[in-house]
Amino acid sequence: MRPVYDNDLPTGWEQRELRSVSIRKRGHTWEKEQESQKESHDTVPVIRIPNIGERLDLSDLLHLRGVTEEALKESAVSKDWILFVGSNGNPNRIGDSVLIEENRKMVFASFLMGIAAKNPAELLPSFLSLWLKIHNVHETFSKTSQQTTGLANFCWGAVKKLPVRFPKQPDEQRAIVDMVRLANAAIDATQSKVVAAQRLKTALMQQLFARGIPGRHTKFKKTKVGEIPVGWNVVTVQSLMAERIYNGVSPQSRPNPPGTPILNASCFNDGRCNPRFVTYVDLDCEPINDILAKRGDFYVLRGNGNRDYVAAGALLVDEPPPGCVFSDLLIKIPYSLEKLVEGYLPLLWQSQGFLRRLQSKAVSGSGLWKIGQREIRRHELPLPLKDEQEEIVSLLRTADDNIAAVEREIEALRKLKTSLLQNLMTGKVRVKMET
């Protein structure tokens, strides 16, 4: 592991081992029958791994019945405590953390760990929270995790001697925390621009794929898929294919090499298939051409535990790794460029009207929602002439370009924050204090 610090201890700072400046507590375990998706007078919310991000996300909470007062005390979500991921299938998630900024009548799950400053007057909780986010600290937490039964588990023995540096003066700690918060505020403000641009694109898609270019059409007709412009046709997905649609391969995958890279559900994000998130499999023979992934391929997710994700489509925009194949959970949709403008079908697949109708045909079994090739082939959609398809694609690509520009701005701000965090938290850059 790389050392946390590569500079001398700054004047006016202290350095101690993590174990000497912190206390810890464990999360809560429960039985499946205690779970409830809805809040009621006899339930207690539980913080789980999905709730841990850049900050605490309470949009998706599970509720538990039968939580005792003792358990509520032992695994309480308390002000100034830091919750971090202690066990996960993805080792890179180990060490992801969030500071709790107010007392909440909740418990946190046993896959999480709690850590707090032993003396908050000396080492501010907010400063300790930032220390956990230093790249080399997080890397030590994740890379030293121990693998058991497919899970990576946090190892206290590997991190307890990590050096924690902090200014002796709490005011300097506060000033550092305030500067990082300013960076977070800039990221949040830019993120809101992304959300607004995405909402605009969603509204535009609803208009374009149902009623065409705004102001273009004055006459409409009723069809099985809703009211569409006169001159448009209703066709099946199958009628637009250049060849048959088919699934990929299904060996058990793992997160790291060696092996053959494979596209899977984790590569899907907002209409794109990202090859950076491939996993790896062992194939009995060289992959045949049919299952090789190629830039420009369009895939549909045929199975997922969440119905909102099943049948989602994703376009492979970037070049995949050499020899990359695609998973059995993905269905390749090789559409014909004689009948469709390039990019039209992947964009249509993102529209809520089209996708919700297709998802309504999914069936549930063994905890998984599935959509079959047959349902996809027979699914109907409204289709304009190719000239209007080109205009629709052009408008939506402009919307995508706007979103991408703001996302690049966010990425630049995040890199700036990472650099700021590293320099401020190591003392390489000092905050000028009023005398």
C-alpha positions in Angstrom: 0.0 0.0 0.0 1.1 3.5 -0.7 1.8 5.6 2.4 -0.9 8.1 3.4 1.6 11.0 3.5 4.7 11.8 1.4 5.6 15.0 3.2 6.9 15.9 6.6 4.6 16.6 9.5 3.6 20.3 9.2 4.3 22.7 12.1 1.4 22.9 14.5 0.0 19.5 13.5 -0.2 16.2 15.4 0.1 12.6 14.1 -1.4 9.6 15.8 -2.5 6.1 14.9 -6.1 5.7 14.0 -6.7 3.3 16.9 -5.7 5.9 19.4 -8.0 8.7 18.1 -11.1 6.7 17.3 -13.8 4.5 18.7 -16.0 2.0 16.8 -19.3 0.2 16.9 -21.0 -2.5 14.9 -24.2 -2.5 12.9 -27.5 -4.4 13.4 -28.5 -7.8 12.1 -32.1 -8.9 11.6 -34.3 -11.6 10.2 -36.1 -11.4 6.8 -39.5 -11.5 8.4 -38.8 -8.2 10.3 -38.5 -6.3 7.0 -41.1 -3.8 5.8 -41.0 -1.5 2.7 -43.3 0.9 4.5 -42.9 3.0 7.6 -45.4 2.4 10.5 -45.6 3.1 14.2 -43.8 -0.1 15.1 -40.9 0.1 12.6 -37.4 1.6 12.7 -35.6 2.6 9.5 -32.2 0.9 8.8 -29.3 2.5 6.9 -27.8 0.0 4.4 -25.0 0.1 1.9 -27.1 1.7 -0.9 -27.7 4.7 1.4 -23.9 5.4 1.6 -22.7 7.7 -1.1 -21.0 11.1 -1.2 -23.5 11.9 1.5 -26.3 10.1 3.3 -29.1 9.2 0.8 -32.4 8.5 2.6 -34.5 8.2 -0.6 -34.7 4.3 -0.4 -35.1 3.1 3.2 -35.9 -0.3 4.5 -37.9 -0.5 7.8 -37.6 -3.1 10.5 -40.1 -4.4 13.1 -39.1 -5.7 16.5 -35.9 -3.6 17.0 -35.3 -3.6 20.7 -34.2 -0.5 22.7 -30.9 -2.1 23.4 -30.3 -2.7 19.6 -31.4 0.8 18.9 -28.8 2.1 21.3 -26.0 -0.2 20.2 -26.4 0.4 16.4 -27.9 3.9 16.6 -27.4 6.4 13.8 -25.9 9.1 15.9 -24.6 12.6 15.3 -20.8 12.9 14.6 -20.5 9.2 13.9 -19.1 8.1 10.5 -20.7 5.1 8.8 -18.5 3.3 6.3 -19.0 0.2 4.1 -17.4 -2.8 5.9 -18.5 -5.7 3.8 -19.4 -5.9 0.1 -19.1 -8.0 -3.0 -17.2 -5.1 -4.6 -13.9 -4.5 -2.7 -13.7 -0.9 -4.1 -16.8 -0.1 -2.0 -15.0 -1.0 1.3 -14.3 2.3 3.1 -16.9 4.4 1.4 -18.1 6.6 4.2 -20.5 9.3 5.2 -20.7 11.6 8.3 -23.9 11.6 10.3 -24.8 15.3 11.0 -27.8 14.8 13.2 -29.2 12.2 15.6 -31.7 9.9 13.8 -34.0 7.2 15.3 -32.5 4.6 13.0 -30.1 1.7 13.1 -27.4 0.8 10.6 -26.9 -2.6 9.0 -24.1 -5.0 10.0 -22.5 -4.7 6.6 -21.6 -1.2 7.7 -19.3 -0.1 10.5 -19.4 3.0 12.7 -16.3 5.0 13.7 -16.1 8.3 15.7 -13.4 10.6 17.1 -12.5 9.5 20.7 -12.1 13.2 21.7 -14.3 15.4 19.4 -12.9 18.6 20.9 -9.4 17.6 19.8 -10.2 15.9 16.5 -13.3 17.3 14.9 -15.7 14.6 13.5 -16.0 16.5 10.3 -12.2 16.5 9.9 -11.9 12.7 10.6 -14.7 12.2 8.0 -12.5 14.0 5.4 -9.4 12.0 6.4 -11.3 8.8 5.5 -11.8 10.2 2.0 -8.1 10.7 1.3 -7.3 8.5 -1.7 -4.5 6.5 -0.1 -6.6 6.0 3.1 -9.6 4.7 1.2 -7.3 2.5 -1.0 -5.8 0.9 2.2 -9.3 0.2 3.5 -10.4 -1.4 0.2 -7.2 -3.2 -0.9 -6.6 -4.8 2.5 -10.1 -6.2 2.8 -10.3 -10.0 3.2 -12.3 -12.2 0.8 -14.8 -14.7 2.3 -17.7 -16.5 0.6 -17.7 -14.0 -2.3 -17.6 -10.9 0.0 -14.8 -8.5 0.7 -14.6 -7.7 4.5 -13.0 -4.7 6.2 -9.9 -5.6 8.3 -9.4 -3.5 11.3 -5.9 -5.0 11.9 -4.8 -3.7 8.5 -5.8 -0.1 9.1 -5.7 0.5 12.9 -2.1 1.8 12.7 -2.7 4.2 9.9 -1.4 7.7 10.7 -4.0 10.4 11.3 -2.6 13.9 10.9 -4.6 16.9 12.1 -4.0 20.5 13.1 -3.7 21.1 16.9 -6.0 24.1 16.5 -9.6 23.1 15.9 -10.1 26.4 14.1 -7.7 25.3 11.4 -9.5 22.0 11.1 -12.8 23.9 10.7 -11.2 26.1 8.0 -10.1 23.0 6.0 -13.5 21.4 6.3 -15.2 24.7 5.2 -13.0 24.8 2.0 -13.9 21.3 1.1 -17.5 22.1 1.7 -17.2 25.0 -0.8 -16.0 22.5 -3.4 -18.9 20.2 -2.6 -21.3 23.1 -3.0 -19.9 23.9 -6.5 -20.3 20.2 -7.5 -23.9 20.2 -6.2 -24.8 23.4 -8.1 -23.4 21.9 -11.3 -25.1 18.6 -10.6 -28.5 20.4 -10.5 -27.7 21.6 -14.0 -27.3 18.0 -15.2 -30.6 17.1 -13.6 -32.4 20.0 -15.4 -30.8 19.0 -18.7 -31.8 15.3 -18.2 -35.4 16.4 -17.5 -35.5 18.5 -20.6 -34.3 15.5 -22.6 -37.0 13.3 -21.1 -39.7 15.8 -21.9 -38.3 16.1 -25.5 -38.3 12.4 -26.0 -41.9 12.1 -24.9 -42.9 14.7 -27.5 -40.7 13.4 -30.3 -41.4 9.7 -30.1 -45.2 10.1 -29.7 -46.1 13.3 -31.7 -43.0 14.0 -33.8 -41.1 17.2 -34.5 -43.0 20.0 -32.6 -45.4 21.9 -35.0 -44.8 19.4 -37.9 -48.0 17.4 -37.6 -51.6 18.5 -37.5 -53.4 15.3 -38.0 -53.2 12.2 -35.7 -54.6 8.7 -35.6 -55.3 6.3 -32.8 -53.3 3.1 -32.7 -52.5 0.2 -30.3 -49.5 2.3 -29.1 -51.4 5.5 -28.6 -52.1 8.5 -30.8 -49.5 9.1 -33.4 -49.1 11.4 -36.5 -50.9 10.4 -39.7 -48.1 9.1 -42.0 -46.3 7.2 -39.2 -46.6 3.4 -39.1 -46.9 0.9 -36.2 -44.3 -1.9 -36.6 -42.8 -4.7 -34.5 -39.2 -4.8 -33.3 -38.7 -8.0 -35.3 -39.6 -6.2 -38.6 -36.7 -3.8 -38.0 -34.0 -6.4 -37.5 -31.1 -7.1 -39.9 -30.7 -10.6 -38.3 -32.0 -12.6 -35.4 -31.7 -11.3 -31.9 -29.8 -13.5 -29.4 -28.4 -13.8 -25.9 -24.7 -14.0 -24.8 -22.9 -16.5 -22.7 -23.5 -17.5 -19.1 -20.3 -18.6 -17.2 -19.8 -17.4 -13.6 -18.0 -14.1 -13.7 -15.6 -12.4 -11.3 -14.6 -8.8 -10.9 -10.9 -9.1 -11.7 -8.6 -10.7 -14.4 -7.5 -13.1 -15.6 -10.1 -14.3 -18.0 -12.2 -13.2 -20.9 -13.8 -9.7 -20.4 -17.6 -9.8 -20.5 -20.3 -7.1 -20.6 -23.0 -7.5 -18.1 -25.8 -5.6 -16.2 -23.2 -3.5 -14.3 -22.1 -1.9 -17.6 -25.6 -0.4 -18.2 -26.1 3.2 -17.3 -28.6 5.7 -18.7 -28.8 4.2 -22.2 -25.1 3.4 -22.5 -23.1 0.2 -22.1 -19.8 1.2 -20.5 -17.0 -1.3 -21.1 -15.0 0.1 -18.2 -17.2 -2.1 -15.9 -16.6 -5.5 -17.5 -16.1 -8.6 -15.4 -14.2 -11.7 -16.3 -15.1 -15.3 -17.2 -13.4 -18.5 -18.2 -14.6 -19.8 -21.6 -14.2 -23.5 -22.6 -13.2 -22.4 -26.1 -12.4 -19.3 -28.2 -15.4 -17.0 -28.4 -17.3 -17.2 -31.7 -18.0 -14.1 -33.6 -21.7 -14.0 -32.6 -21.0 -13.3 -29.0 -18.1 -10.9 -29.5 -19.0 -7.4 -28.4 -18.5 -4.6 -31.0 -18.6 -0.9 -30.8 -22.1 0.2 -31.9 -23.9 -2.9 -30.6 -27.2 -2.4 -28.9 -28.2 -4.6 -26.0 -31.3 -5.1 -23.9 -31.2 -6.4 -20.3 -33.4 -9.4 -20.1 -33.3 -10.1 -16.4 -33.0 -8.1 -13.2 -34.2 -8.1 -9.6 -35.7 -4.6 -10.1 -38.5 -4.4 -12.6 -37.6 -0.8 -13.4 -34.3 -2.0 -15.0 -35.5 -5.1 -16.8 -35.8 -4.6 -20.6 -33.6 -1.4 -20.4 -31.5 -0.8 -23.5 -27.9 0.3 -23.8 -25.7 1.3 -26.7 -22.0 0.3 -26.7 -20.5 3.6 -27.6 -16.9 3.0 -26.7 -14.5 0.3 -28.0 -14.7 -2.8 -25.8 -11.5 -4.7 -24.7 -10.1 -7.2 -27.2 -12.0 -10.5 -27.2 -14.8 -9.0 -25.0 -18.1 -11.0 -25.1 -21.5 -10.3 -23.7 -23.5 -11.9 -20.9 -26.5 -14.3 -21.2 -28.5 -11.6 -19.3 -28.1 -9.3 -22.3 -29.9 -9.7 -25.6 -28.2 -8.2 -28.7 -30.6 -6.2 -30.9 -29.0 -6.0 -34.4 -31.3 -3.4 -36.1 -31.3 -2.7 -39.8 -29.9 0.6 -41.0 -32.0 0.2 -44.2 -35.1 0.8 -42.1 -33.8 2.9 -39.3 -31.4 5.8 -38.9 -28.4 4.9 -36.8 -29.1 5.7 -33.2 -32.9 6.0 -33.6 -33.8 2.7 -31.9 -31.5 3.0 -28.9 -32.9 6.5 -28.2 -36.5 5.3 -28.6 -35.7 2.5 -26.2 -34.9 5.2 -23.5 -38.3 6.8 -23.8 -40.7 6.1 -20.9 -43.7 5.3 -23.0 -41.9 2.6 -25.1 -40.0 1.1 -22.2 -43.0 1.0 -19.7 -45.1 -0.9 -22.3 -42.3 -3.4 -22.8 -41.6 -3.8 -19.1 -45.3 -4.6 -18.5 -44.7 -7.9 -20.4 -41.9 -9.0 -17.9 -42.6 -11.9 -15.7 -41.3 -12.6 -12.2 -39.7 -15.9 -11.0 -37.1 -16.9 -8.4 -36.7 -13.2 -7.3 -35.9 -12.1 -10.9 -37.9 -10.1 -13.4 -37.4 -11.4 -17.0 -38.3 -10.5 -20.5 -38.0 -13.0 -23.3 -36.9 -12.7 -26.9 -40.4 -13.5 -28.1 -41.9 -10.5 -26.2 -39.2 -8.2 -27.5 -39.6 -9.3 -31.1 -43.4 -8.8 -31.0 -43.3 -5.5 -29.2 -44.8 -2.7 -31.3 -43.6 0.8 -31.8 -44.5 4.0 -33.8 -42.2 4.7 -36.7 -41.8 7.9 -38.7 -40.1 8.2 -42.1 -36.3 8.2 -42.1 -36.1 12.0 -42.8 -38.0 12.7 -39.5 -36.0 10.0 -37.7 -32.8 11.9 -38.7 -34.2 15.1 -37.3 -35.3 13.4 -34.0 -31.8 11.8 -33.6 -30.1 15.1 -34.2 -32.2 17.0 -31.6 -31.6 14.3 -29.0 -27.9 14.1 -29.7 -27.8 17.9 -29.1 -29.5 17.3 -25.8 -27.0 14.5 -25.0 -24.1 16.8 -25.9 -25.4 19.5 -23.5 -25.6 16.8 -20.7 -22.1 15.6 -21.5 -20.7 19.1 -21.4 -22.1 19.7 -17.9 -20.9 16.2 -16.8 -17.4 17.1 -17.9 -17.6 20.2 -15.8 -18.6 18.1 -12.8 -15.7 15.7 -13.5 -13.3 18.7 -13.5 -14.7 19.9 -10.2 -14.3 16.5 -8.7 -10.7 16.3 -9.7 -10.1 19.7 -8.2 -11.8 18.6 -5.0 -9.6 15.4 -4.9 -6.5 17.5 -5.3 -7.7 20.0 -2.7 -8.5 17.3 -0.2 -5.1 15.6 -0.7 -3.2 18.9 -0.2 -5.2 20.3 2.7 -5.6 17.1 4.6 -1.8 16.3 4.4 -0.8 19.9 5.3 1.0 20.4 2.0 -1.2 23.5 1.6 -2.0 25.4 4.7 -5.1 27.5 5.4 -4.1 31.0 6.3 -5.5 31.7 9.8 -6.4 35.1 11.3 -4.0 36.0 14.1 
